[in-house]
Amino acid sequence: MHGSPIGGRPFRPGITTSTRPLPKSDAAWISSEPSLIQDLLLEDLSVHDTCALPWLWEFWAMEHQRPPPGDWRAWVVLGGRGAGKTRAGAEWVRSMAEGSRTLDPGRARRIALVGETIDQAREVMVMGDSGLLACCPPDRKPDWIAGRNVVRWSNGAEAQLFSAHSPETLRGPQFDAAWADELAKWPKAAETWDMLGFALRLGRDPKVCVTTTPRASRVLQELLERESTVCTHAPTEANAANLAPGFIAEMRARHGRGRLARQELDGLFLDDIEGALWPQGVLADCLRGAAPPLDRVVVAVDPSVSAGRGADEVGIIVAGVEARGPRQDWRGWVIEDATVSGCSPAVWMERAVDAYRRHGANRLVAEVNQGGELVREVLAQIDPGVAFKPLHAVRDKSVRAEPVAVLYEQGRVFHVGGFPKLEDQMAEMSATGFRGRGSPDRVDALVWALTELMLGPGSGPPRARML
């Protein structure tokens, strides 16, 4: 381990190791060596070489952050939140734009950077902690030309920002490389992706890098199925060393191994079931951190007439509504999933009444098609002062759920913090019925709550009904 550390070639500040073949480059090989060999290598480096080391991306990159070998048109980096996708995209753009020396041409001279919005493209892809300006070495750092939304390197290479809200802006320009960030959440994904494809027409081998959390998206699904596409993948845990202590444990404790966790943390692409009432994209978009003051709150219960192991769950959902202005402007908020299973009617009713009291609810509603008298009797024993409304189901579960699903499509219902088990059931509800196991008791309670608050003839706050 004496002499020049990498194949007889000394490190030099600004040398772009990503221009060397992957994944068999010397830097990538050394980074996979045991820690003892790495320590010997680092001890042997000169001050000059040590200063260059932070900019040798192949040395630091994880496997999913390295472009796969072979002949490909699109490289898709799928990963959970914080898995290092943005850094992978920025370093790939850097490898395409930079040459061996500062003024030498790179493999690409015209690069498109496409984000959901111009602001997000600028703040994440260019200015962010893992963006282009942060990962380029001092002697290679490009200039940010704000008036043109362009990043420009000393060798003449340029990267121009575009918004997925405006696909027509890609009509006219042409590129030999592109980086598409968060493709799965683009508002006009199909149109923007088509325009970007037409614009990738320069050079001998135009390529695109796509970095995205794998939310359900037809464009992403079709891209992954193409023979010219390669893919790398990693969960959030892969980048744990660069994340806040306790972040992953907190997210796992909150979201478990539900569909949302498999998508947002495990970075897995989950197909929507056929005819899904709540597609994955809709569920991801409805999450919020906190609810505003609410005009009315209800606790909805979907009872079970059985108890013990193997019994259906008793769905208990607490929701509220901002009922201000015309009804079409009302917004619903799901604020707690208090569902229980395997317990007696007295226990689940106590749980429902406790939620009623804690949230200062206006009413407790429950389906009474089965065991209706039991619900009334148990409630009267626990707290006869609870304002109670019995509900009778006269239509199929999926038919009752469709109008509520429309509220979500319209962006009028939000979940405070997320409810993994409820959202798993929602993702498995289709127009033809429930595709999951057992009974969708949480969804039933959700539908009753939001119907009472936003769709029923008596919905809205008491003052609204007296007008």
C-alpha positions as MATLAB code, in Angstrom:
seq = 'MHGSPIGGRPFRPGITTSTRPLPKSDAAWISSEPSLIQDLLLEDLSVHDTCALPWLWEFWAMEHQRPPPGDWRAWVVLGGRGAGKTRAGAEWVRSMAEGSRTLDPGRARRIALVGETIDQAREVMVMGDSGLLACCPPDRKPDWIAGRNVVRWSNGAEAQLFSAHSPETLRGPQFDAAWADELAKWPKAAETWDMLGFALRLGRDPKVCVTTTPRASRVLQELLERESTVCTHAPTEANAANLAPGFIAEMRARHGRGRLARQELDGLFLDDIEGALWPQGVLADCLRGAAPPLDRVVVAVDPSVSAGRGADEVGIIVAGVEARGPRQDWRGWVIEDATVSGCSPAVWMERAVDAYRRHGANRLVAEVNQGGELVREVLAQIDPGVAFKPLHAVRDKSVRAEPVAVLYEQGRVFHVGGFPKLEDQMAEMSATGFRGRGSPDRVDALVWALTELMLGPGSGPPRARML';
ca = [
       0.000    0.000    0.000;
       2.888    2.372   -0.710;
       3.258    4.913   -3.488;
       0.349    6.273   -5.518;
      -2.834    4.997   -3.914;
      -5.009    4.168   -6.929;
      -3.475    2.071   -9.648;
      -0.356    4.233   -9.782;
      -2.460    7.372  -10.389;
      -2.333   10.016   -7.614;
      -5.452   11.818   -6.448;
      -5.812   15.369   -7.733;
      -8.389   17.899   -6.564;
     -11.335   18.017   -8.908;
     -10.558   14.845  -10.848;
     -13.964   13.345  -11.649;
     -13.651    9.683  -10.881;
     -17.120    9.005  -12.275;
     -15.693    9.412  -15.793;
     -13.929    6.074  -15.282;
     -15.694    2.768  -16.064;
     -18.194    1.562  -13.481;
     -18.426   -0.404  -11.281;
     -14.850   -1.717  -11.597;
     -13.066    1.566  -10.940;
     -10.232    1.560   -8.455;
     -11.999    3.952   -6.105;
     -15.129    1.800   -6.013;
     -12.984   -1.294   -5.408;
     -11.107    0.333   -2.533;
     -14.338    1.535   -0.915;
     -15.505   -2.087   -0.661;
     -12.297   -3.283    0.993;
     -12.141   -4.167    4.724;
     -11.669   -1.242    7.098;
      -8.074   -2.268    7.894;
      -7.034   -1.906    4.246;
      -8.910    1.366    3.993;
      -7.110    2.661    7.087;
      -3.728    1.729    5.570;
      -4.685    3.517    2.389;
      -5.709    6.684    4.208;
      -2.495    6.705    6.280;
      -0.467    6.546    3.057;
      -2.148    9.554    1.453;
      -0.390   12.881    1.142;
      -2.109   16.072    2.281;
      -2.788   16.845   -1.373;
      -4.454   13.476   -1.930;
      -6.432   13.691    1.300;
      -7.918   17.024    0.186;
      -9.081   15.391   -3.029;
     -10.661   12.369   -1.349;
     -14.012   13.982   -0.383;
     -14.741   14.657   -4.067;
     -14.102   11.077   -5.251;
     -17.722    9.977   -5.422;
     -16.955    6.401   -6.414;
     -15.086    5.981   -3.159;
     -18.063    7.068   -1.063;
     -21.065    6.015   -3.153;
     -23.226    3.121   -2.084;
     -24.082    0.440   -4.620;
     -27.515    1.843   -5.430;
     -25.966    5.271   -6.100;
     -23.696    3.975   -8.873;
     -24.950    3.770  -12.475;
     -25.221    0.129  -13.556;
     -22.897   -1.065  -16.337;
     -24.152   -1.892  -19.792;
     -26.081   -0.187  -22.561;
     -29.092    1.629  -21.129;
     -31.196    4.663  -21.947;
     -32.727    5.354  -18.527;
     -31.361    4.697  -15.045;
     -34.052    4.736  -12.354;
     -32.959    5.145   -8.737;
     -35.787    3.943   -6.478;
     -35.426    4.519   -2.768;
     -37.100    5.343    0.489;
     -37.096    8.826    1.980;
     -33.525    9.905    2.672;
     -31.945    6.931    0.882;
     -29.514    9.167   -1.036;
     -31.376    9.457   -4.347;
     -30.772   13.187   -4.815;
     -27.025   12.834   -4.239;
     -26.925    9.999   -6.785;
     -28.661   12.179   -9.384;
     -26.460   15.213   -8.736;
     -23.256   13.172   -8.906;
     -24.387   11.551  -12.149;
     -25.020   14.978  -13.704;
     -21.595   16.070  -12.486;
     -19.996   13.013  -14.102;
     -21.719   13.853  -17.389;
     -20.822   17.562  -17.375;
     -17.214   17.475  -16.129;
     -14.163   16.491  -18.137;
     -10.860   15.120  -16.883;
      -9.587   18.658  -16.356;
     -11.476   21.837  -15.548;
     -11.879   23.074  -19.134;
     -12.042   19.681  -20.838;
     -15.429   18.748  -22.327;
     -17.521   16.134  -20.557;
     -19.828   13.555  -22.033;
     -22.779   15.971  -22.082;
     -23.009   19.694  -22.870;
     -26.775   20.278  -22.642;
     -28.543   18.747  -19.647;
     -32.195   19.068  -18.584;
     -33.041   19.158  -14.870;
     -36.754   18.459  -14.439;
     -38.515   18.721  -11.066;
     -42.114   18.944   -9.953;
     -41.809   22.758   -9.921;
     -39.074   25.239  -10.771;
     -38.758   26.111   -7.087;
     -38.273   22.481   -6.083;
     -35.814   21.878   -8.907;
     -33.770   24.883   -7.780;
     -33.922   24.241   -4.025;
     -33.380   20.463   -4.167;
     -31.517   19.621   -7.366;
     -29.249   22.675   -7.480;
     -29.082   24.427   -4.107;
     -29.920   21.552   -1.749;
     -27.588   19.817    0.687;
     -27.169   17.016   -1.860;
     -27.610   19.210   -4.944;
     -25.206   20.092   -7.719;
     -23.525   23.055   -6.069;
     -22.861   21.099   -2.870;
     -21.285   18.058   -4.506;
     -18.984   19.798   -7.006;
     -15.373   20.441   -5.868;
     -14.232   24.080   -5.561;
     -12.315   24.142   -8.848;
     -15.273   22.596  -10.701;
     -18.188   24.358   -9.030;
     -20.553   25.679  -11.703;
     -22.212   29.090  -11.740;
     -25.907   29.535  -10.995;
     -27.463   31.914  -13.525;
     -30.757   32.781  -11.857;
     -32.218   34.795  -14.723;
     -32.024   31.776  -17.038;
     -32.561   28.999  -14.455;
     -29.278   27.538  -15.687;
     -26.236   25.914  -14.052;
     -23.091   26.560  -16.130;
     -19.684   24.864  -15.840;
     -16.356   26.393  -16.848;
     -16.066   23.991  -19.790;
     -19.297   25.341  -21.299;
     -21.658   22.550  -20.188;
     -25.063   23.799  -19.056;
     -27.934   22.278  -17.084;
     -31.302   24.025  -17.460;
     -34.235   23.740  -15.014;
     -37.760   22.778  -16.071;
     -41.058   22.277  -14.256;
     -43.350   19.276  -14.691;
     -46.220   21.759  -14.426;
     -45.204   23.202  -17.814;
     -44.378   20.359  -20.234;
     -44.566   22.691  -23.246;
     -41.401   24.476  -22.098;
     -39.531   21.324  -23.179;
     -40.754   21.809  -26.728;
     -37.841   23.358  -28.632;
     -34.742   22.777  -26.447;
     -32.586   19.714  -27.070;
     -30.294   17.783  -24.747;
     -27.821   14.937  -24.535;
     -28.609   14.111  -20.872;
     -31.371   14.723  -18.325;
     -32.051   14.280  -14.626;
     -35.704   13.800  -13.659;
     -36.390   14.113   -9.925;
     -39.489   12.642   -8.198;
     -41.061   11.556  -11.471;
     -43.768    9.628   -9.616;
     -45.277   12.829   -8.189;
     -45.155   15.014  -11.302;
     -48.554   16.686  -11.868;
     -48.412   16.242  -15.660;
     -46.177   13.213  -15.721;
     -47.155   11.697  -19.066;
     -47.023   14.970  -21.006;
     -43.746   16.108  -19.401;
     -42.059   12.741  -19.855;
     -43.087   12.631  -23.524;
     -41.727   16.141  -24.165;
     -38.485   15.275  -22.365;
     -38.116   12.162  -24.513;
     -38.420   14.194  -27.721;
     -35.837   16.674  -26.396;
     -33.198   13.990  -25.651;
     -31.793   13.927  -29.176;
     -28.203   15.234  -28.979;
     -24.953   13.292  -28.891;
     -24.222    9.668  -29.596;
     -25.903    8.192  -26.527;
     -28.374   10.503  -24.708;
     -29.324    9.213  -21.264;
     -31.645   10.138  -18.415;
     -31.325    9.536  -14.676;
     -34.606    9.309  -12.750;
     -34.543    9.630   -8.960;
     -37.862    9.015   -7.240;
     -39.736    7.572   -4.329;
     -41.771    4.806   -6.003;
     -45.305    6.117   -5.662;
     -47.854    4.492   -7.942;
     -47.480    6.124  -11.352;
     -48.371    4.781  -14.767;
     -45.440    6.624  -16.349;
     -42.985    5.170  -13.820;
     -44.438    1.692  -14.194;
     -44.133    1.799  -17.980;
     -40.580    3.152  -17.711;
     -39.512    0.317  -15.400;
     -40.916   -2.253  -17.840;
     -38.794   -1.065  -20.789;
     -35.786   -3.137  -21.848;
     -33.690    0.044  -22.143;
     -34.235    0.881  -18.442;
     -31.975   -0.206  -15.576;
     -32.845    0.239  -11.927;
     -31.108    0.417   -8.574;
     -32.937    0.415   -5.256;
     -32.403    0.967   -1.536;
     -34.508    1.476    1.596;
     -34.105    4.474    3.879;
     -31.956    2.361    6.227;
     -29.206    2.181    3.589;
     -28.340    5.813    4.289;
     -28.885    5.733    8.062;
     -25.405    7.128    8.779;
     -26.383   10.421    7.134;
     -29.805   10.789    8.776;
     -30.829   12.217   12.134;
     -30.478    9.753   15.051;
     -33.803    8.130   15.819;
     -35.467    9.166   12.534;
     -35.788    5.664   11.128;
     -36.907    4.154   14.459;
     -39.569    6.859   14.809;
     -40.871    6.337   11.267;
     -40.929    2.560   11.674;
     -42.750    2.863   14.996;
     -45.328    5.178   13.444;
     -45.850    3.408   10.128;
     -44.831   -0.197   10.852;
     -44.672   -2.337    7.725;
     -47.843   -1.028    6.109;
     -48.168   -0.091    2.445;
     -47.123    3.493    3.098;
     -43.987    2.326    4.929;
     -43.146   -0.148    2.160;
     -43.411    2.679   -0.336;
     -41.893    5.625    1.555;
     -39.279    3.793    3.669;
     -38.571    0.514    1.885;
     -38.699    2.261   -1.491;
     -40.816   -0.476   -3.071;
     -43.013    0.128   -6.097;
     -46.530   -0.963   -5.126;
     -49.058   -1.353   -7.889;
     -52.541   -0.040   -7.296;
     -55.153   -2.767   -7.369;
     -57.500   -2.683  -10.341;
     -60.256   -0.138   -9.754;
     -58.650    1.183   -6.555;
     -60.827    3.774   -4.829;
     -57.795    5.208   -3.049;
     -54.675    5.020   -5.273;
     -51.283    5.236   -3.571;
     -50.676    8.729   -4.908;
     -53.905   10.013   -3.361;
     -53.051    8.464    0.003;
     -49.564    9.981   -0.010;
     -50.940   13.420   -0.882;
     -53.438   13.508    1.990;
     -50.878   13.343    4.820;
     -50.470   16.434    6.994;
     -48.711   17.271   10.233;
     -51.545   18.895   12.188;
     -55.194   19.826   11.847;
     -56.592   23.382   12.054;
     -59.475   24.268   14.426;
     -62.450   22.106   13.469;
     -66.111   23.093   13.403;
     -67.449   19.629   14.149;
     -65.975   16.294   15.253;
     -67.536   12.834   15.187;
     -66.452    9.410   16.396;
     -67.591    6.657   14.028;
     -67.826    3.020   15.094;
     -68.147   -0.079   12.926;
     -69.145   -2.653   15.584;
     -68.381   -6.344   15.766;
     -70.901   -8.722   17.295;
     -68.180  -11.273   18.088;
     -65.214  -11.122   20.434;
     -62.004  -12.989   21.120;
     -59.229  -14.235   18.867;
     -60.235  -14.297   15.205;
     -63.043  -11.763   15.648;
     -63.349   -8.829   13.273;
     -61.855   -5.546   14.344;
     -64.095   -2.819   15.692;
     -63.345    0.181   13.513;
     -63.212    3.415   15.538;
     -62.283    6.541   13.566;
     -62.279   10.136   14.800;
     -62.691   12.827   12.141;
     -63.563   16.497   11.952;
     -64.540   19.086    9.383;
     -63.765   22.689    8.538;
     -67.301   23.630    7.496;
     -66.822   27.196    6.331;
     -68.270   28.716    3.207;
     -70.114   26.647    0.582;
     -70.192   22.906    1.100;
     -67.836   22.267   -1.814;
     -65.132   24.139    0.121;
     -65.426   22.067    3.315;
     -62.382   20.052    4.278;
     -62.319   16.871    6.335;
     -59.597   15.789    8.764;
     -59.009   12.270   10.065;
     -57.405   12.792   13.458;
     -57.319    9.359   15.152;
     -57.651    5.667   14.418;
     -58.705    4.090   17.722;
     -59.651    0.694   16.243;
     -59.493   -2.327   18.575;
     -59.809   -6.068   18.086;
     -60.534   -9.205   20.068;
     -62.337   -7.488   22.933;
     -65.824   -7.382   24.422;
     -68.469   -4.779   23.468;
     -67.957   -3.027   26.803;
     -64.231   -2.575   26.093;
     -64.570   -1.252   22.540;
     -67.404    1.056   23.526;
     -65.291    2.452   26.371;
     -62.553    3.086   23.800;
     -65.001    4.935   21.561;
     -66.406    7.022   24.411;
     -62.886    7.871   25.570;
     -62.090    9.190   22.077;
     -65.392   11.106   22.122;
     -64.416   12.853   25.350;
     -60.765   13.510   24.482;
     -61.612   15.185   21.190;
     -64.698   17.015   22.440;
     -66.773   15.302   19.753;
     -70.234   16.485   18.812;
     -71.598   13.025   18.099;
     -70.860    9.316   18.158;
     -72.228    7.403   15.163;
     -72.352    3.641   14.714;
     -73.670    1.163   12.194;
     -76.491   -0.823   13.799;
     -77.431   -3.314   11.078;
     -76.127   -6.073   13.346;
     -76.407   -5.848   17.085;
     -78.074   -2.455   17.050;
     -79.740   -2.889   20.447;
     -76.454   -4.136   21.889;
     -74.737   -0.892   20.829;
     -77.421    1.249   22.483;
     -77.481   -0.804   25.669;
     -73.700   -0.832   26.135;
     -73.434    2.893   25.427;
     -76.208    3.645   27.921;
     -74.323    1.729   30.595;
     -71.035    3.545   29.953;
     -72.260    7.106   29.349;
     -75.924    7.826   28.567;
     -75.033   11.479   27.974;
     -73.156   10.777   24.733;
     -74.916   12.219   21.685;
     -75.531    9.064   19.640;
     -76.811    8.548   16.113;
     -77.515    5.034   14.769;
     -76.699    4.417   11.105;
     -78.259    1.809    8.820;
     -76.329    0.460    5.846;
     -78.586    0.009    2.829;
     -75.861   -0.197    0.180;
     -72.738   -2.274   -0.412;
     -69.504   -1.191    1.314;
     -67.763   -0.163   -1.920;
     -70.804    1.803   -3.099;
     -70.899    3.697    0.214;
     -67.164    4.325   -0.026;
     -67.087    5.815   -3.536;
     -68.443    9.303   -2.667;
     -65.914    9.521    0.172;
     -63.117    8.466   -2.190;
     -64.127   11.321   -4.483;
     -63.549   13.765   -1.617;
     -59.956   12.504   -1.413;
     -59.499   12.853   -5.189;
     -60.644   16.462   -4.872;
     -57.985   17.087   -2.210;
     -60.581   17.790    0.480;
     -59.671   15.174    3.115;
     -56.422   14.959    5.091;
     -54.871   12.516    7.568;
     -53.016   13.949   10.543;
     -49.703   12.115   10.764;
     -50.825    9.071    8.788;
     -52.622    5.869    9.850;
     -50.811    2.886    8.263;
     -53.373    0.170    9.005;
     -56.290    2.319    7.900;
     -54.441    3.396    4.744;
     -53.554   -0.232    3.954;
     -57.260   -1.101    3.991;
     -58.081    1.959    1.905;
     -55.505    0.923   -0.722;
     -57.232   -2.481   -1.002;
     -60.734   -1.092   -1.538;
     -61.894   -1.226   -5.143;
     -65.063   -0.300   -6.972;
     -66.004   -3.984   -6.948;
     -65.272   -4.705   -3.292;
     -62.534   -5.180   -0.701;
     -59.484   -7.089   -1.983;
     -57.783   -7.517    1.359;
     -58.130  -10.138    4.073;
     -60.962  -10.066    6.557;
     -63.347   -7.146    6.786;
     -62.435   -3.465    6.105;
     -63.735   -2.292    9.478;
     -61.454    0.739    9.658;
     -62.568    1.883    6.211;
     -66.214    1.342    7.133;
     -65.817    3.582   10.166;
     -63.960    6.181    8.072;
     -66.742    6.215    5.491;
     -69.407    6.627    8.176;
     -67.474    9.501    9.773;
     -66.866   11.485    6.601;
     -70.350   10.827    5.266;
     -71.813   12.197    8.481;
     -69.516   15.225    8.384;
     -69.462   16.143    4.703;
     -72.038   14.256    2.654;
     -75.093   13.469    4.786;
     -78.202   15.691    4.927;
     -77.347   16.714    8.487;
     -73.628   17.222    7.951;
     -71.818   20.335    9.029;
     -71.762   22.200   12.343;
     -74.991   22.731   14.306;
     -75.100   26.411   13.367;
     -75.050   25.495    9.683;
     -78.121   23.299   10.098;
     -80.077   26.097   11.776;
     -79.602   28.609    8.933;
];
